[in-house]
Amino acid sequence: MSVRLGTGAASAPAIFVIHENSDWVEPLRREFAALGAPYKEWFLDGGSLDLGALPPEGIFYNRMSASSHTRGHRYAPELTGAVLAWLTRHGRRIVNGERALVLELSKVAQYQALAKFNIEVPATIAAVGNTAIAEAAAELGYPLILKHNRAGKGLGVKLIYSDDALRQHLGSPDFAHSIDGIMLVQRYVAAPAPCITRVEFVGGRFLYAVRVDTSEGFELCPADACQNGDSGVCPAVAASEKFQIMPRFEHPLLPAWQAFLAANDIGIAGIEFIEDAEGRAYTYDVNTNTNYNPDAELKDGRRGMGAIARYLHDLLLETYPNACIATAA
């Protein structure tokens, strides 16, 4: 699909959803429809942008994914960066703006930004090339995690136990470098149980926390359709208990996570952390294109996409209080 932005007649203000994966947006469409919220989608897998034109009036929600290249949309993030710069220049209200996109596309950038708020991350070395990866592994020691810098969906994540295992992995057909060339060699955090916690934020505020079972691997996309591998079925929904929303969640890092989000122009995100046997927490991923598991939400009653739809609709009405806001078809 190719889009042409910067053209077209003026219309009533609306919510614009910027993305490259229709399956991930489907739950949000249903929530918008239930609210009667006016929205449009900009599917940015390709196209053009007239830099001299005015953007439409509205609220712009950036859902661009770091894993877009796995769906054949190699330059969708770069096009999104151009669009966000254009929207910013014209003062449009953006949820997850330019800085959020930078952090979505680079775990190195994430870790440096987290460190400013004294949020601990696992010991990590960024490496380019197999020789550098091997040297970094020797420095950190085993076991370790190998992962892509520009990732999403658990891309490239591999638990490595020895030099021999690393050599075999680097030489195998299963190994692929990150799309940006940067691999992360990361000290493995041994948790007392095979699970991590994902903390969801909407409008910069805590929504809920999810315990995620990692015993079957690290591809932790909670979406109900993530087109992983040949099966076309996301392993996140293969077992109904893989994702469990916690009835209550309190953590000393909540204020720091919220301050980090606010400082980096991130309104909506999922933050993942793991705790070691001593209870020390390590934050290792910030997903600004967050998805939610439908089975877990059905049991709990809280709906992430519902919260997002209400937040965006409220922003629209707040930003254009005197405008005629058309209802969704």
C-alpha positions in Angstrom: 0.0 0.0 0.0 1.3 3.5 -0.9 0.0 6.7 0.8 0.3 10.3 -0.2 0.3 12.6 2.8 -0.1 16.3 2.8 -2.9 16.4 0.3 -6.7 16.4 0.6 -9.4 18.7 1.7 -9.7 19.9 5.3 -12.1 17.9 7.4 -13.3 17.8 11.0 -10.6 17.0 13.6 -10.1 13.2 14.1 -7.8 10.7 15.7 -5.1 9.5 13.3 -3.5 6.1 14.0 0.0 5.7 12.4 0.9 2.0 11.9 2.0 -0.8 9.6 0.1 -3.8 10.9 -3.6 -3.9 10.5 -4.1 -7.0 12.7 -2.7 -5.1 15.7 -5.1 -2.2 15.2 -8.2 -4.3 14.9 -9.0 -4.2 18.7 -8.6 -0.5 18.7 -11.0 -0.1 15.8 -13.7 -1.9 17.8 -13.1 0.4 20.8 -13.3 3.5 18.7 -16.5 2.3 17.2 -18.0 1.7 20.7 -17.2 5.2 21.7 -18.3 6.8 18.4 -14.8 8.3 18.1 -13.8 9.7 14.7 -10.6 8.1 13.5 -8.5 7.5 10.4 -5.5 5.2 9.8 -2.3 6.1 8.1 -0.7 2.8 7.0 2.9 3.8 6.5 4.6 1.0 4.7 5.5 3.3 1.8 4.4 6.4 0.0 5.2 10.1 0.0 4.9 13.2 2.1 4.5 16.8 0.8 6.7 18.8 3.2 5.1 22.1 2.2 1.5 21.0 3.0 -0.4 21.5 6.2 -1.3 18.3 8.2 -5.0 17.8 9.0 -6.3 18.8 12.4 -6.4 16.1 15.0 -4.7 13.8 17.5 -1.9 11.6 16.1 -1.1 8.3 17.7 2.1 6.7 16.6 2.1 2.9 16.7 5.0 2.2 14.5 6.8 -1.0 15.3 10.5 -1.8 15.5 9.7 -5.2 13.9 8.1 -3.7 10.8 10.8 -5.2 8.6 9.7 -8.7 9.4 6.4 -7.9 7.6 8.1 -6.5 4.5 7.9 -2.9 5.7 11.6 -2.1 5.9 11.4 1.7 5.7 8.1 2.2 7.5 9.9 3.6 10.7 12.0 6.0 8.6 8.8 7.3 6.9 7.1 7.6 10.2 10.1 9.6 11.5 9.6 12.0 8.6 5.9 12.3 9.3 6.3 12.9 13.0 8.9 15.7 12.2 6.3 17.3 9.9 3.5 17.0 12.4 5.8 18.4 15.2 6.7 21.4 13.0 3.1 22.3 12.7 2.3 21.9 16.3 0.0 18.9 16.1 -0.6 16.9 19.2 1.2 13.5 19.0 1.0 10.6 21.4 4.3 8.8 21.2 6.2 11.4 19.2 9.7 11.6 17.7 11.6 10.7 20.8 9.3 7.7 21.5 10.1 6.5 18.0 13.8 6.8 18.6 13.5 4.6 21.7 11.3 2.1 20.0 14.0 1.5 17.4 17.0 1.2 19.7 17.4 -0.7 22.9 20.7 1.1 23.4 18.9 4.4 23.4 16.3 3.0 25.8 18.9 1.8 28.2 20.7 5.2 28.2 17.4 7.0 28.8 16.4 4.7 31.6 19.8 5.1 33.3 19.1 8.9 33.6 16.3 7.9 36.1 18.4 5.4 38.0 16.4 2.5 36.5 18.7 -0.4 36.4 19.1 -2.5 33.3 21.1 -5.7 32.8 24.8 -5.4 32.0 24.9 -5.1 28.3 27.5 -4.7 25.5 26.5 -3.5 22.1 28.5 -5.3 19.3 28.7 -5.1 15.6 30.0 -8.2 13.8 30.6 -11.8 15.0 34.1 -11.2 16.3 32.9 -8.3 18.5 30.0 -10.5 19.8 32.4 -13.2 20.8 34.6 -10.7 22.5 31.7 -9.2 24.4 30.5 -12.6 25.5 34.0 -13.5 26.9 34.0 -10.2 28.8 30.5 -10.7 30.3 30.6 -14.4 30.9 27.9 -17.1 30.6 25.0 -17.6 30.6 24.1 -14.6 28.5 21.3 -13.3 26.3 21.9 -12.4 22.7 19.3 -10.0 21.2 18.7 -7.5 18.4 19.1 -3.8 19.2 16.2 -3.0 16.8 13.8 -5.7 17.7 10.2 -6.3 18.8 8.5 -9.7 19.1 11.6 -11.0 20.8 13.7 -10.9 17.7 17.0 -12.5 17.9 16.7 -13.4 21.6 18.8 -16.4 22.4 20.0 -17.8 25.8 23.6 -18.9 25.4 25.4 -21.1 27.9 29.0 -21.4 26.6 31.6 -20.4 24.0 30.8 -23.5 22.0 27.1 -22.8 22.0 27.8 -19.2 20.9 30.0 -20.3 18.0 27.4 -22.9 16.9 24.6 -20.3 17.1 26.6 -17.6 15.2 27.3 -20.1 12.4 23.8 -21.6 12.2 21.0 -20.6 9.7 18.9 -19.5 12.6 21.2 -16.6 13.5 20.5 -13.2 11.9 22.0 -9.9 12.7 19.8 -7.0 13.9 18.4 -5.0 11.0 20.6 -2.1 12.2 23.6 -4.3 12.6 23.9 -3.9 16.4 23.6 -7.0 18.5 23.2 -6.8 22.3 25.2 -9.2 24.4 23.5 -9.1 27.8 24.2 -10.7 31.2 21.4 -13.3 31.9 19.3 -12.4 34.9 18.4 -15.7 36.7 14.9 -15.3 38.1 13.6 -17.6 40.8 10.7 -18.5 38.4 10.5 -18.5 34.6 8.5 -15.3 34.2 8.8 -11.6 33.7 6.5 -8.7 34.4 5.1 -6.3 31.8 3.8 -3.0 33.2 1.3 -1.1 31.0 0.8 2.6 30.9 -1.8 4.7 29.1 -1.6 8.5 29.2 1.6 8.1 31.2 -0.4 6.5 34.0 -0.2 2.9 35.3 -3.0 0.7 33.8 -2.1 -2.8 34.9 0.7 -5.3 35.2 1.0 -8.7 33.6 3.0 -11.7 34.6 4.3 -13.5 31.5 5.5 -17.1 31.5 8.8 -17.3 29.7 9.4 -21.1 30.1 8.6 -21.6 26.4 10.8 -18.8 25.1 11.2 -15.1 24.9 8.8 -14.1 22.0 6.5 -12.2 24.3 4.2 -10.3 21.9 0.8 -10.4 23.6 -1.2 -9.5 20.5 -3.9 -11.9 19.3 -2.4 -12.0 15.8 1.3 -11.3 15.4 2.1 -13.6 12.4 5.1 -15.2 14.0 7.0 -17.7 11.9 5.4 -20.0 9.4 2.5 -20.9 11.6 1.0 -17.4 11.5 0.1 -17.9 15.2 1.7 -15.9 18.0 3.1 -18.1 20.7 1.8 -15.6 23.2 -1.7 -17.0 22.9 -0.8 -20.7 22.4 -1.4 -21.2 26.1 -4.2 -19.3 27.8 -2.2 -18.9 31.1 0.9 -17.5 29.5 -0.3 -14.0 30.3 -1.9 -13.3 33.7 -3.0 -9.8 34.7 -2.1 -9.2 38.3 -5.1 -8.1 40.5 -2.9 -5.7 42.4 0.5 -4.3 41.6 2.8 -2.1 43.6 6.5 -1.5 42.9 9.0 1.1 44.0 10.0 1.7 40.4 6.6 3.0 39.3 7.4 6.7 39.9 10.7 6.4 38.1 9.1 4.6 35.1 6.4 7.3 34.9 9.0 10.1 35.0 11.0 8.3 32.3 7.9 8.1 30.1 7.0 11.8 30.6 10.6 12.9 29.8 10.7 10.9 26.6 7.4 11.9 25.1 5.9 8.5 25.6 2.2 8.4 26.4 1.5 4.7 25.8 3.9 1.9 26.5 4.6 -1.5 28.0 7.7 -1.7 30.2 9.2 -5.2 30.9 11.3 -6.1 33.9 12.7 -9.2 35.6 13.7 -9.8 39.2 16.6 -11.9 40.4 16.5 -14.3 43.4 17.3 -11.3 45.7 14.4 -9.3 44.4 16.6 -6.9 42.4 14.6 -5.5 39.4 16.2 -5.1 36.0 14.2 -3.2 33.3 15.1 -4.5 29.9 12.5 -3.4 27.3 10.3 -0.4 26.6 7.6 -1.2 24.0 5.9 2.0 22.7 3.8 -0.1 20.3 2.2 -2.1 23.1 -0.4 -4.8 22.5 -2.6 -6.6 24.9 -3.6 -10.3 25.4 -7.3 -10.8 24.8 -7.7 -13.9 27.0 -6.0 -12.3 30.0 -8.1 -9.1 29.6 -11.3 -11.1 29.3 -10.6 -12.8 32.7 -9.5 -9.5 34.4 -12.0 -7.0 32.9 -9.6 -4.2 32.1 -9.0 -3.5 28.4 -5.8 -1.8 27.2 -7.2 -0.8 23.9 -10.3 0.5 25.6 -8.2 2.7 27.8 -6.2 3.9 24.8 -9.4 4.7 22.8 -10.9 6.7 25.7 -7.6 8.5 26.3 -7.2 9.6 22.6 -10.9 10.6 22.4 -10.6 12.7 25.5 -7.5 14.4 24.0 -9.4 15.1 20.8 -12.2 16.8 22.7 -9.8 18.6 25.0 -7.7 19.9 22.1 -10.6 21.0 19.9 -13.4 22.0 22.4 -15.1 24.3 20.0 -14.8 22.2 16.8 -17.5 20.1 15.3 -16.2 16.5 15.9 -17.7 14.1 13.5 -18.6 10.7 15.0 -17.2 7.5 13.6 -19.1 5.7 10.8 
